[in-house]
């Protein structure tokens, strides 16, 4: 009986001690695609427990779905999505543009769009009527494929496979081409029976994509040595829902953006990068303005305000 009493006492004391600790503010980040988990992990590792934050990444079901989830679920504070997913969602009337309150905190990294085809297919127009792996309807690659092929008025047959599954579909002859968002390492499996096709930025999508280049260094074996191919690029961004005006959300967002900008070395200026089709989140916009003012006043200061 004495032992039980002592255990109960310790449990009560332990619970009291836990309750006495400062309460942390949860900050939920939905990760649109599994391939972006390393980026989410880096953010969580750097910011967790800073400024009273508890960073909680949640794996979503695709970038398109994550955009909709961020708009519809108030428990989500931010999401890692591709910038072009919002263009697709609006174009398909999956969300009313007048009701969209999504903003972006920062760009995370550029994501070139890679269109791989069987070597006998010379260009994108030759893909008319062909089978193209663009992934499931809620994925980033599906959105990119629909937007770009639609703008170029090239009809095609959709194969619901993306990333590793798209490579398998190409190798098995179940797809003639495939869209990839970013440059996955598994493309090395394809060998010399496939090639990367050039993509020219359609005029109507200049507010969504940026022109980019791919070289043989990016995709050895799929692009000829010393060659450069035109393609387009979207951004992996950290999006936020600015519709939530509650005190708790505002506190969490302010703490998160402060820590994100404070701890980033911003060596590629990604934090300050403008994202076509998106508006900057208010706290992030204020920090960017301060950073740029500090840099102008003192050129020896790095973008984060720390001395080199």
C-alpha positions as CSV (number, residue, x, y, z in Angstrom):
1,X,0.0,0.0,0.0
2,X,2.9,2.3,0.8
3,X,4.5,1.7,-2.5
4,X,1.3,2.4,-4.4
5,X,0.8,5.7,-2.4
6,X,4.4,6.8,-3.2
7,X,3.8,6.0,-7.0
8,X,0.6,8.0,-6.9
9,X,2.3,10.9,-5.2
10,X,5.1,10.9,-7.7
11,X,2.6,10.8,-10.6
12,X,0.7,13.8,-9.1
13,X,3.9,15.7,-8.6
14,X,5.1,14.8,-12.1
15,X,1.8,16.0,-13.6
16,X,2.0,19.2,-11.6
17,X,5.6,19.8,-12.8
18,X,4.5,19.3,-16.4
19,X,1.6,21.7,-16.0
20,X,4.0,24.2,-14.4
21,X,6.1,24.4,-17.6
22,X,5.4,27.3,-20.0
23,X,2.7,26.4,-22.5
24,X,4.0,26.1,-26.1
25,X,2.0,27.3,-29.1
26,X,1.3,24.6,-31.7
27,X,2.1,25.6,-35.3
28,X,0.7,23.0,-37.8
29,X,2.4,22.7,-41.2
30,X,0.8,20.5,-43.8
31,X,3.4,18.9,-46.2
32,X,1.7,18.6,-49.6
33,X,3.9,15.8,-51.0
34,X,6.0,13.2,-49.2
35,X,9.1,14.2,-51.2
36,X,9.1,17.6,-49.3
37,X,9.3,16.0,-45.9
38,X,13.0,16.8,-45.6
39,X,12.2,20.5,-46.0
40,X,9.5,20.3,-43.4
41,X,11.9,18.4,-41.1
42,X,14.5,21.1,-41.5
43,X,12.0,23.8,-40.6
44,X,10.7,21.9,-37.6
45,X,14.2,21.1,-36.3
46,X,15.3,24.7,-36.5
47,X,12.2,26.4,-35.1
48,X,10.8,23.8,-32.6
49,X,10.6,25.2,-29.1
50,X,11.8,28.7,-30.3
51,X,9.7,31.6,-29.2
52,X,7.3,29.2,-27.5
53,X,6.5,27.4,-30.7
54,X,5.8,23.7,-31.2
55,X,6.2,22.9,-34.9
56,X,4.0,20.0,-36.0
57,X,4.4,18.8,-39.7
58,X,1.4,16.8,-41.1
59,X,1.6,14.8,-44.3
60,X,-1.1,15.7,-46.8
61,X,-2.5,14.0,-49.9
62,X,-1.0,16.2,-52.6
63,X,-0.2,19.9,-53.3
64,X,-3.6,20.6,-54.8
65,X,-5.4,19.0,-51.9
66,X,-3.2,20.8,-49.4
67,X,-4.1,24.2,-50.9
68,X,-7.8,23.4,-50.4
69,X,-7.2,22.0,-46.9
70,X,-5.3,25.1,-45.8
71,X,-8.2,27.2,-46.9
72,X,-10.8,25.0,-45.3
73,X,-9.3,23.8,-42.0
74,X,-8.5,26.5,-39.4
75,X,-6.3,24.1,-37.4
76,X,-3.7,24.4,-40.2
77,X,-1.4,27.3,-39.9
78,X,0.8,26.8,-43.0
79,X,1.4,24.3,-45.9
80,X,4.3,23.4,-48.2
81,X,2.8,23.6,-51.7
82,X,3.8,24.5,-55.2
83,X,2.9,28.0,-56.3
84,X,1.1,26.8,-59.4
85,X,-1.3,24.6,-57.4
86,X,-3.3,27.8,-56.5
87,X,-3.6,28.7,-60.2
88,X,-4.9,25.3,-61.0
89,X,-7.4,25.3,-58.1
90,X,-8.8,28.6,-59.2
91,X,-8.9,27.6,-62.9
92,X,-10.9,24.5,-62.0
93,X,-13.2,26.4,-59.8
94,X,-12.3,24.2,-56.8
95,X,-12.2,27.4,-54.8
96,X,-14.0,30.7,-55.3
97,X,-11.2,33.2,-56.2
98,X,-13.1,35.9,-54.3
99,X,-13.0,33.9,-51.1
100,X,-9.3,32.8,-51.2
101,X,-7.4,34.2,-48.3
102,X,-4.2,32.3,-48.9
103,X,-0.8,34.1,-48.7
104,X,2.8,33.0,-48.7
105,X,5.4,33.4,-46.0
106,X,8.4,32.6,-48.1
107,X,9.7,30.7,-51.1
108,X,11.5,27.6,-50.1
109,X,13.2,26.5,-53.3
110,X,12.6,26.6,-57.1
111,X,11.1,23.5,-58.7
112,X,11.8,23.1,-62.4
113,X,9.2,21.2,-64.4
114,X,10.7,18.2,-66.1
115,X,8.9,16.6,-69.0
116,X,10.5,13.2,-69.8
117,X,9.4,11.3,-72.9
118,X,10.5,8.2,-74.9
119,X,13.4,9.0,-77.1
120,X,11.4,8.7,-80.3
121,X,9.1,11.6,-79.3
122,X,10.8,14.9,-80.5
123,X,8.7,17.6,-78.9
124,X,5.7,18.4,-76.9
125,X,3.3,18.6,-79.9
126,X,4.2,15.0,-80.7
127,X,2.6,14.0,-77.4
128,X,-0.9,14.7,-78.7
129,X,-3.0,11.6,-77.9
130,X,-0.1,10.0,-76.0
131,X,-0.2,8.6,-72.5
132,X,1.4,11.0,-69.9
133,X,2.0,10.2,-66.3
134,X,0.9,13.3,-64.4
135,X,0.0,11.7,-61.0
136,X,-3.3,11.7,-59.2
137,X,-5.7,14.7,-59.4
138,X,-4.6,16.1,-56.0
139,X,-0.8,16.1,-56.8
140,X,1.6,18.8,-57.8
141,X,2.6,17.1,-61.1
142,X,-1.1,16.8,-62.1
143,X,-1.6,20.5,-61.7
144,X,1.5,21.4,-63.7
145,X,0.6,18.9,-66.4
146,X,-2.9,20.2,-66.8
147,X,-1.9,23.9,-66.8
148,X,1.0,23.5,-69.3
149,X,-0.6,21.0,-71.7
150,X,-3.8,23.0,-71.6
151,X,-2.1,26.2,-72.5
152,X,-0.3,24.5,-75.4
153,X,-3.6,22.9,-76.5
154,X,-2.1,19.4,-76.6
155,X,-4.7,16.7,-75.7
156,X,-3.4,13.6,-73.9
157,X,-4.3,10.5,-72.0
158,X,-3.7,10.8,-68.2
159,X,-1.8,8.1,-66.3
160,X,-2.3,8.5,-62.5
161,X,1.3,7.8,-61.5
162,X,3.8,10.3,-60.2
163,X,7.4,10.4,-59.0
164,X,8.7,6.8,-58.5
165,X,5.5,5.4,-60.0
166,X,5.9,7.5,-63.1
167,X,9.4,6.1,-63.6
168,X,8.0,2.6,-63.3
169,X,5.2,3.4,-65.8
170,X,7.8,4.7,-68.3
171,X,10.0,1.7,-67.9
172,X,7.1,-0.7,-68.2
173,X,5.8,1.0,-71.4
174,X,2.6,2.1,-69.6
175,X,3.3,5.8,-70.3
176,X,4.9,7.6,-73.2
177,X,5.9,10.6,-71.1
178,X,5.8,11.9,-67.6
179,X,5.7,15.2,-65.7
180,X,8.0,15.7,-62.7
181,X,8.0,18.7,-60.4
182,X,11.6,19.2,-59.4
183,X,14.5,16.9,-60.3
184,X,14.0,13.5,-58.5
185,X,17.1,11.4,-58.3
186,X,15.3,8.3,-59.4
187,X,15.2,9.6,-63.0
188,X,18.7,8.1,-63.4
189,X,16.9,4.7,-63.7
190,X,15.5,5.6,-67.1
191,X,18.7,5.4,-69.1
192,X,19.2,6.5,-72.7
193,X,15.9,5.3,-74.0
194,X,14.3,8.5,-72.7
195,X,14.9,12.2,-73.1
196,X,13.9,15.5,-71.6
197,X,11.7,17.7,-73.8
198,X,11.9,21.4,-74.0
199,X,9.1,23.5,-72.5
200,X,8.6,27.1,-73.5
201,X,6.7,29.4,-71.1
202,X,3.2,30.0,-72.5
203,X,2.2,33.7,-72.5
204,X,-1.0,33.1,-70.5
205,X,1.0,31.5,-67.7
206,X,3.7,34.2,-67.2
207,X,1.9,35.1,-64.0
208,X,2.3,31.5,-62.7
209,X,5.7,30.2,-64.0
210,X,9.1,31.5,-64.7
211,X,11.4,30.6,-67.6
212,X,14.2,28.2,-66.5
213,X,17.0,26.1,-68.0
214,X,18.0,22.4,-67.5
215,X,21.4,21.1,-68.4
216,X,23.1,17.7,-68.7
217,X,24.5,18.3,-65.2
218,X,20.9,18.3,-63.8
219,X,19.9,15.2,-65.7
220,X,22.9,13.2,-67.0
221,X,21.9,10.8,-69.8
222,X,18.6,12.5,-70.4
223,X,20.0,15.8,-71.8
224,X,23.0,15.8,-74.2
225,X,26.3,16.8,-72.8
226,X,26.9,20.6,-72.7
227,X,23.3,21.2,-73.9
228,X,20.7,23.5,-72.3
229,X,17.0,23.0,-72.6
230,X,14.3,25.5,-72.0
231,X,11.7,24.7,-69.3
232,X,9.5,26.5,-66.8
233,X,9.8,26.6,-63.0
234,X,7.4,27.0,-60.1
235,X,8.3,27.5,-56.5
236,X,7.9,25.3,-53.4
237,X,6.4,27.8,-51.0
238,X,5.3,28.0,-47.4
239,X,1.7,29.2,-47.7
240,X,-0.5,30.5,-44.9
241,X,-4.2,31.1,-44.3
242,X,-4.7,34.7,-43.6
243,X,-8.4,34.4,-43.0
244,X,-7.9,33.4,-39.3
245,X,-7.7,36.6,-37.4
246,X,-7.9,35.1,-33.9
247,X,-5.4,36.2,-31.3
248,X,-3.8,32.8,-30.9
249,X,-3.2,32.4,-34.6
250,X,-1.8,35.9,-35.0
251,X,0.6,35.2,-32.1
252,X,1.8,31.9,-33.6
253,X,2.2,33.4,-37.1
254,X,4.2,36.3,-35.8
255,X,6.5,34.1,-33.7
256,X,6.9,31.6,-36.6
257,X,7.8,34.2,-39.3
258,X,10.2,36.0,-36.9
259,X,12.1,32.7,-36.1
260,X,12.1,31.6,-39.8
261,X,13.6,34.8,-40.9
262,X,15.9,35.2,-37.9
263,X,17.5,31.7,-38.3
264,X,17.8,31.6,-42.1
265,X,21.1,32.5,-43.6
266,X,19.1,33.3,-46.8
267,X,22.1,32.6,-48.9
268,X,20.0,32.4,-52.1
269,X,17.6,35.2,-51.1
270,X,14.7,32.8,-51.2
271,X,13.1,34.4,-48.2
272,X,12.9,37.7,-50.1
273,X,11.9,36.1,-53.4
274,X,8.6,37.3,-54.9
275,X,6.2,34.5,-55.9
276,X,4.1,35.0,-59.0
277,X,0.3,34.9,-58.3
278,X,0.7,35.1,-54.5
279,X,0.6,37.9,-51.9
280,X,3.0,38.0,-49.1
281,X,1.7,37.2,-45.5
282,X,1.6,40.5,-43.5
283,X,4.2,39.5,-40.9
284,X,6.6,38.2,-43.5
285,X,6.1,41.3,-45.6
286,X,7.1,43.5,-42.7
287,X,10.2,41.5,-42.0
288,X,11.3,41.6,-45.6
289,X,10.9,45.3,-45.6
290,X,13.0,45.6,-42.5
291,X,15.7,43.3,-43.9
292,X,15.9,45.3,-47.1
293,X,16.1,48.6,-45.2
294,X,18.9,47.2,-43.0
295,X,20.8,45.9,-45.9
296,X,20.6,49.3,-47.7
297,X,21.7,51.2,-44.6
298,X,24.6,48.8,-43.9
299,X,25.9,46.7,-46.8
300,X,28.1,44.7,-44.5
301,X,25.0,43.2,-42.8
302,X,23.7,40.0,-44.1
303,X,20.0,39.7,-45.0
304,X,19.1,38.3,-41.6
305,X,20.8,41.1,-39.8
306,X,23.7,39.2,-38.4
307,X,27.3,40.3,-39.1
308,X,29.1,38.1,-41.7
